[in-house]
Amino acid sequence: MPTRHQRGYVYPKKNRWYVRYYENVLRPDGTVERVQRAKSIAPICYEYRTKRSVMPLVMELLSTVNDNPASPEGTLKLEEFVKKNYLPHVESQKRPSTYRGYRNMWKCYLKPGCGDMRLCEFCTAHGERLLAEVAKHHDLSRTSLRHIKNLMSGVFKHAKRIGAINGVNPMQDVSIPKARPRGETYAYSLEEIFRMLSALPEPASTIIAAAAFTGLRKSEIRGLLWENFHDDALWVTHSIWERFVNEPKTTEGKAPVPVIAPLAKRLGRHREAQGAAQAGYMFVCRRYGGKLGPVNLNSLLKWQVKPAFKEAGIEWHGWHAFRRGLATNLHRLGVPDKTIQAIPRHSNLSTTMNSYVKSVPKDASAAMRQLEAICTSVDLGSNTMSRNSQKQTSNW
């Protein structure tokens, strides 16, 4: 529905200047209707005494209408656009966990501050104030605020792709407010891992060993299959998040993961205890109705891992600390950086070195060599360390 360039009708009312104009509006039934709008521009004061003095403000307001004459989607409120356009797009293109994260981020942090604003009226100043308000009322790190900015930027990128708005993405020049620094992430040491294996019953002990010595993600551990364990390696073919079964996160994630001999021995014993299965999930639990399904790692953590760790005095730092721990321990033992990158299967070496390998003092290198010798003497197929290994570890 083409429209001519509008200058609006400016008029005074109750000590304020108003402008009347027309725009195309998208109705719930999908039809486009041309409606009349009236908006307040400025108070009638010394600075804005005449119509001519307020015309720059009028032109700034009407620029969104004149620049988008044939995009009624741009008149939608942000809440409606995100709900009906952007989130369905994310759901169809991204992983279920990503979609839920975006949906929760929008609902918790963004919707209260900008949900009632129309898409075509949102500008960089609004984005700046929005992030500042989020930082003021929520104790978030700069990384979290960056994620929130990226979400809003994605909303407007999608709006541009479907023709709802034109021009520059309003979030492009928005700055990240000052916030608390990101907390330091944790990497389990070899000593901690050995203590975990000694403290846990089966099958929790074997699951922890698989996480610690393969560096697999939590969802990939749930999706491990017996038929993909051969030639001293694990082939990761899919991952499981809640009830959703997906392919690995990246193309590199499909690469085989080497399995060291002690872990292979432990997996063999677990396989026998499970009934010598030749196919199916490696780690299972019984669901409602008696059917077997992939293990629920959240339940395992709650009912087996944390109680055992509390009794043994071991602190839990999350499943991802095993991935960081493997990369860090390999780095401490002098393994080349590119080799370390291949084991957690990262796309970029910088990700491995900057986020997964934790720095250690130089004088710890000799001590790690001793720990390497201890590691080779420990039987991961047992829940207990040998008396000699425990004696050497106690000297630390």
C-alpha positions as CSV (number, residue, x, y, z in Angstrom):
1,M,0.0,0.0,0.0
2,P,2.1,3.0,-1.2
3,T,1.9,6.3,0.6
4,R,3.2,9.7,-0.1
5,H,5.9,11.5,1.9
6,Q,4.2,12.9,5.0
7,R,4.9,16.1,6.9
8,G,2.1,15.7,9.3
9,Y,-0.5,18.2,10.7
10,V,0.9,20.0,13.7
11,Y,-1.5,21.6,16.2
12,P,-1.5,22.9,19.8
13,K,-3.6,21.3,22.5
14,K,-3.5,21.8,26.3
15,N,-0.1,23.5,26.3
16,R,1.5,20.9,24.1
17,W,2.3,20.4,20.4
18,Y,0.8,17.4,18.7
19,V,1.2,15.9,15.2
20,R,-1.4,14.0,13.2
21,Y,-0.3,11.5,10.5
22,Y,-1.3,8.3,8.8
23,E,0.4,4.9,8.8
24,N,-0.3,1.3,7.7
25,V,-1.1,-1.1,10.5
26,L,-1.1,-4.9,10.4
27,R,-4.3,-6.3,11.9
28,P,-4.5,-9.7,13.7
29,D,-6.3,-11.2,10.7
30,G,-3.3,-10.4,8.5
31,T,-4.9,-7.5,6.6
32,V,-3.4,-4.0,6.4
33,E,-5.3,-1.0,7.4
34,R,-4.4,2.7,7.0
35,V,-5.1,4.5,10.3
36,Q,-4.7,8.0,11.7
37,R,-2.3,8.6,14.6
38,A,-1.8,11.6,16.9
39,K,1.2,12.0,19.1
40,S,2.6,14.6,21.5
41,I,5.8,16.3,20.3
42,A,6.8,18.9,22.9
43,P,5.5,21.4,25.4
44,I,4.6,24.8,24.2
45,C,7.4,26.9,25.7
46,Y,9.9,29.6,24.8
47,E,12.0,27.1,22.8
48,Y,9.0,25.7,21.0
49,R,6.8,28.7,20.5
50,T,5.8,28.2,16.9
51,K,5.0,25.3,14.5
52,R,8.2,26.0,12.7
53,S,10.3,25.4,15.8
54,V,8.9,21.9,16.4
55,M,9.1,20.8,12.8
56,P,12.6,19.1,13.3
57,L,11.0,17.0,16.0
58,V,8.1,16.2,13.8
59,M,10.4,15.1,10.9
60,E,12.4,12.9,13.2
61,L,9.2,11.2,14.4
62,L,7.8,10.8,10.9
63,S,11.1,9.5,9.5
64,T,10.1,6.0,10.7
65,V,6.9,6.2,8.8
66,N,8.3,7.7,5.6
67,D,11.3,5.3,5.6
68,N,9.0,2.3,5.9
69,P,5.9,3.1,3.8
70,A,5.1,-0.5,2.8
71,S,6.0,-2.4,6.0
72,P,3.0,-2.6,8.3
73,E,4.9,-5.2,10.4
74,G,7.0,-2.3,11.6
75,T,4.0,-0.9,13.5
76,L,3.8,-4.0,15.6
77,K,4.7,-3.8,19.3
78,L,8.0,-5.4,20.1
79,E,6.2,-7.9,22.4
80,E,4.0,-9.0,19.5
81,F,6.8,-9.1,16.9
82,V,9.1,-11.2,19.1
83,K,6.3,-13.6,20.0
84,K,4.8,-14.1,16.5
85,N,7.9,-13.6,14.3
86,Y,11.3,-13.7,16.0
87,L,10.9,-16.6,18.6
88,P,9.2,-18.9,16.0
89,H,12.2,-18.2,13.7
90,V,14.6,-19.0,16.5
91,E,12.7,-22.2,17.3
92,S,12.9,-23.4,13.7
93,Q,16.6,-22.5,13.2
94,K,18.3,-23.1,16.6
95,R,18.7,-25.9,19.1
96,P,15.9,-26.3,21.6
97,S,18.2,-25.2,24.5
98,T,19.1,-22.0,22.6
99,Y,15.4,-21.2,21.9
100,R,14.5,-21.6,25.6
101,G,17.4,-19.4,26.6
102,Y,16.3,-16.7,24.2
103,R,12.7,-16.9,25.3
104,N,13.6,-16.7,29.0
105,M,16.0,-13.8,28.4
106,W,13.3,-11.9,26.6
107,K,10.7,-12.5,29.2
108,C,12.9,-11.7,32.3
109,Y,15.0,-8.8,31.1
110,L,13.7,-7.2,27.9
111,K,9.9,-7.5,27.7
112,P,9.2,-5.3,30.8
113,G,11.3,-2.5,29.5
114,C,10.4,-2.4,25.8
115,G,7.6,-4.8,25.1
116,D,5.0,-2.0,24.6
117,M,7.2,0.0,22.2
118,R,6.6,-0.3,18.4
119,L,9.3,-1.9,16.3
120,C,9.6,1.1,13.9
121,E,10.0,3.6,16.8
122,F,12.9,1.8,18.6
123,C,16.2,3.7,18.3
124,T,19.7,3.5,19.6
125,A,18.9,5.8,22.6
126,H,16.1,3.4,23.6
127,G,18.6,0.5,23.5
128,E,21.1,2.4,25.5
129,R,18.6,3.1,28.2
130,L,17.2,-0.4,28.1
131,L,20.5,-2.0,28.8
132,A,21.3,0.5,31.5
133,E,18.1,-0.3,33.3
134,V,18.7,-4.1,33.0
135,A,22.2,-3.6,34.5
136,K,20.8,-1.4,37.3
137,H,18.1,-3.8,38.5
138,H,19.8,-7.2,37.9
139,D,23.1,-8.4,39.2
140,L,24.5,-9.5,35.8
141,S,28.0,-9.8,34.4
142,R,29.2,-8.0,31.3
143,T,29.0,-11.3,29.4
144,S,25.3,-11.7,30.3
145,L,24.6,-8.1,29.3
146,R,26.4,-8.8,26.0
147,H,24.1,-11.8,25.4
148,I,21.1,-9.6,26.1
149,K,22.3,-7.0,23.6
150,N,22.9,-9.7,21.0
151,L,19.4,-11.0,21.5
152,M,17.9,-7.5,20.8
153,S,20.2,-7.1,17.9
154,G,19.0,-10.4,16.5
155,V,15.4,-9.2,16.8
156,F,16.1,-6.2,14.5
157,K,18.2,-8.2,12.1
158,H,15.3,-10.5,11.6
159,A,13.0,-7.5,11.2
160,K,15.3,-6.1,8.5
161,R,15.4,-9.5,6.7
162,I,11.6,-9.7,6.4
163,G,11.3,-6.0,5.4
164,A,9.6,-4.8,8.6
165,I,12.2,-2.0,9.1
166,N,14.9,-0.4,7.0
167,G,18.1,1.4,7.9
168,V,20.7,0.7,10.5
169,N,20.2,-1.8,13.3
170,P,19.4,0.4,16.3
171,M,21.4,-1.9,18.7
172,Q,24.6,-1.6,16.6
173,D,26.0,1.3,18.5
174,V,24.6,0.5,22.0
175,S,27.4,0.2,24.6
176,I,27.6,-2.5,27.3
177,P,27.1,-0.9,30.7
178,K,29.5,-1.3,33.6
179,A,28.8,-4.4,35.5
180,R,30.4,-7.0,37.8
181,P,33.2,-9.0,36.1
182,R,32.5,-12.5,35.0
183,G,33.2,-15.1,37.7
184,E,36.2,-17.3,37.1
185,T,35.3,-20.7,35.8
186,Y,36.6,-23.9,37.3
187,A,38.6,-26.9,36.1
188,Y,38.8,-30.1,38.0
189,S,42.3,-31.3,38.8
190,L,43.4,-35.0,38.4
191,E,43.6,-35.3,42.2
192,E,40.0,-34.2,42.5
193,I,38.8,-36.6,39.8
194,F,40.5,-39.5,41.5
195,R,38.8,-38.6,44.8
196,M,35.5,-38.4,43.0
197,L,35.9,-41.9,41.5
198,S,36.7,-43.3,44.9
199,A,33.7,-41.7,46.6
200,L,31.0,-42.6,44.1
201,P,29.0,-45.9,43.6
202,E,28.3,-47.3,40.2
203,P,27.1,-46.3,37.7
204,A,27.8,-42.7,38.8
205,S,31.5,-43.4,39.1
206,T,31.8,-44.6,35.5
207,I,29.7,-41.7,34.2
208,I,32.0,-39.2,36.0
209,A,35.1,-41.1,34.6
210,A,33.6,-40.7,31.1
211,A,33.0,-37.0,31.6
212,A,36.5,-36.5,33.1
213,F,38.6,-38.4,30.6
214,T,36.7,-37.8,27.3
215,G,35.7,-34.1,27.8
216,L,32.2,-34.8,26.4
217,R,29.5,-32.3,27.0
218,K,26.6,-33.2,29.4
219,S,24.2,-33.7,26.5
220,E,26.7,-35.9,24.6
221,I,27.2,-38.1,27.6
222,R,23.5,-38.8,27.7
223,G,23.5,-39.6,24.0
224,L,26.4,-42.1,24.0
225,L,25.6,-45.4,22.3
226,W,27.3,-48.8,22.7
227,E,27.5,-49.3,18.9
228,N,29.5,-46.1,18.6
229,F,32.2,-47.4,21.0
230,H,34.9,-49.2,19.0
231,D,38.5,-49.0,17.9
232,D,39.5,-47.4,21.2
233,A,37.3,-44.4,20.5
234,L,33.8,-43.0,21.0
235,W,32.0,-41.6,17.9
236,V,29.5,-38.9,19.0
237,T,26.5,-39.1,16.7
238,H,24.0,-37.1,18.7
239,S,23.2,-35.3,21.9
240,I,20.2,-35.3,24.2
241,W,18.9,-32.2,26.0
242,E,15.8,-32.9,28.1
243,R,13.5,-34.8,25.7
244,F,15.1,-33.5,22.5
245,V,17.6,-35.6,20.5
246,N,19.9,-33.5,18.3
247,E,23.1,-33.8,16.3
248,P,26.3,-32.7,17.9
249,K,26.6,-29.0,18.5
250,T,29.2,-28.4,15.8
251,T,30.6,-30.3,12.8
252,E,33.8,-30.8,14.7
253,G,31.7,-32.4,17.5
254,K,31.3,-35.5,15.3
255,A,35.0,-36.3,15.5
256,P,36.0,-39.5,17.3
257,V,37.0,-39.1,21.0
258,P,40.0,-41.3,22.0
259,V,39.3,-43.6,25.0
260,I,42.3,-44.3,27.3
261,A,42.7,-48.0,28.4
262,P,41.7,-47.6,32.0
263,L,38.4,-45.9,31.0
264,A,37.8,-48.6,28.3
265,K,38.2,-51.2,31.1
266,R,35.7,-49.5,33.3
267,L,33.2,-49.1,30.4
268,G,33.6,-52.8,29.7
269,R,32.7,-53.7,33.3
270,H,29.8,-51.3,33.2
271,R,28.6,-53.0,29.9
272,E,28.7,-56.4,31.6
273,A,26.7,-55.2,34.6
274,Q,24.2,-53.6,32.3
275,G,23.6,-57.0,30.5
276,A,26.2,-57.1,27.8
277,A,24.1,-54.9,25.5
278,Q,25.5,-54.7,22.0
279,A,23.4,-51.6,21.1
280,G,21.4,-48.8,22.8
281,Y,22.3,-46.1,25.2
282,M,25.5,-46.5,27.2
283,F,24.0,-45.0,30.4
284,V,20.4,-45.7,31.1
285,C,17.8,-45.3,33.8
286,R,14.3,-46.7,34.2
287,R,11.5,-44.3,33.2
288,Y,7.8,-44.2,34.3
289,G,6.2,-47.4,33.0
290,G,9.3,-49.5,33.4
291,K,10.9,-48.5,30.1
292,L,14.6,-47.8,29.9
293,G,15.8,-44.4,28.6
294,P,18.9,-42.3,28.6
295,V,20.2,-41.4,32.0
296,N,18.8,-38.3,33.7
297,L,22.1,-36.6,34.8
298,N,20.2,-34.0,36.9
299,S,18.6,-36.8,39.0
300,L,21.9,-38.6,39.2
301,L,23.6,-35.4,40.5
302,K,20.9,-34.8,43.1
303,W,20.5,-38.3,44.5
304,Q,23.9,-39.9,44.1
305,V,26.7,-37.5,43.2
306,K,26.1,-34.5,45.6
307,P,25.4,-36.6,48.7
308,A,28.5,-38.7,48.1
309,F,30.6,-35.6,47.5
310,K,29.3,-33.8,50.6
311,E,30.2,-36.8,52.7
312,A,33.7,-36.9,51.2
313,G,34.3,-33.2,51.4
314,I,34.4,-32.7,47.6
315,E,33.1,-29.5,46.1
316,W,30.9,-29.7,43.0
317,H,31.6,-27.1,40.2
318,G,29.4,-28.4,37.4
319,W,29.6,-30.8,34.5
320,H,31.5,-28.4,32.2
321,A,34.4,-28.3,34.7
322,F,35.3,-31.7,33.5
323,R,35.9,-30.4,29.9
324,R,37.9,-27.5,31.2
325,G,39.7,-29.9,33.6
326,L,40.7,-32.2,30.7
327,A,42.1,-29.4,28.6
328,T,43.9,-27.8,31.6
329,N,45.5,-31.1,32.7
330,L,46.6,-32.0,29.2
331,H,48.2,-28.5,28.9
332,R,50.0,-28.9,32.2
333,L,51.4,-32.2,31.0
334,G,52.9,-30.5,28.0
335,V,50.5,-31.7,25.3
336,P,50.6,-29.4,22.1
337,D,47.8,-26.9,21.9
338,K,46.4,-28.2,18.6
339,T,46.1,-31.7,20.1
340,I,44.3,-30.3,23.1
341,Q,41.9,-28.5,20.8
342,A,41.0,-31.8,19.0
343,I,40.0,-33.6,22.1
344,P,37.2,-31.3,23.3
345,R,36.5,-30.8,19.5
346,H,36.4,-27.0,19.4
347,S,36.1,-25.1,16.1
348,N,38.8,-22.5,17.1
349,L,42.0,-22.9,19.0
350,S,41.4,-19.6,20.7
351,T,38.3,-21.0,22.4
352,T,40.3,-23.9,23.9
353,M,43.2,-21.7,25.1
354,N,41.2,-18.7,26.3
355,S,38.2,-20.4,28.0
356,Y,39.2,-24.0,28.8
357,V,42.9,-24.0,29.7
358,K,43.4,-22.5,33.1
359,S,46.8,-20.9,33.9
360,V,49.0,-22.5,36.6
361,P,52.2,-21.3,38.2
362,K,55.4,-22.4,36.5
363,D,56.7,-24.2,39.6
364,A,53.6,-26.5,39.4
365,S,55.0,-28.2,36.3
366,A,57.3,-30.6,38.2
367,A,54.5,-31.5,40.5
368,M,52.2,-32.3,37.6
369,R,54.8,-34.6,36.2
370,Q,54.6,-36.5,39.5
371,L,50.8,-36.6,39.2
372,E,51.1,-37.9,35.6
373,A,53.0,-40.8,37.0
374,I,50.4,-41.4,39.6
375,C,47.6,-41.3,36.9
376,T,49.3,-44.0,34.9
377,S,49.4,-46.3,38.0
378,V,45.8,-45.8,39.0
379,D,43.2,-48.4,37.8
380,L,40.2,-46.4,36.7
381,G,38.3,-49.6,36.6
382,S,38.2,-49.5,40.4
383,N,36.4,-47.1,42.7
384,T,39.5,-47.0,45.0
385,M,43.0,-45.9,44.5
386,S,45.9,-48.3,45.3
387,R,47.5,-47.9,48.7
388,N,50.8,-46.7,47.0
389,S,48.9,-44.1,44.9
390,Q,47.1,-42.8,47.9
391,K,50.4,-42.5,49.8
392,Q,52.0,-40.5,46.9
393,T,48.9,-38.3,46.6
394,S,48.9,-37.6,50.3
395,N,52.4,-36.1,50.0
396,W,51.0,-33.3,48.0
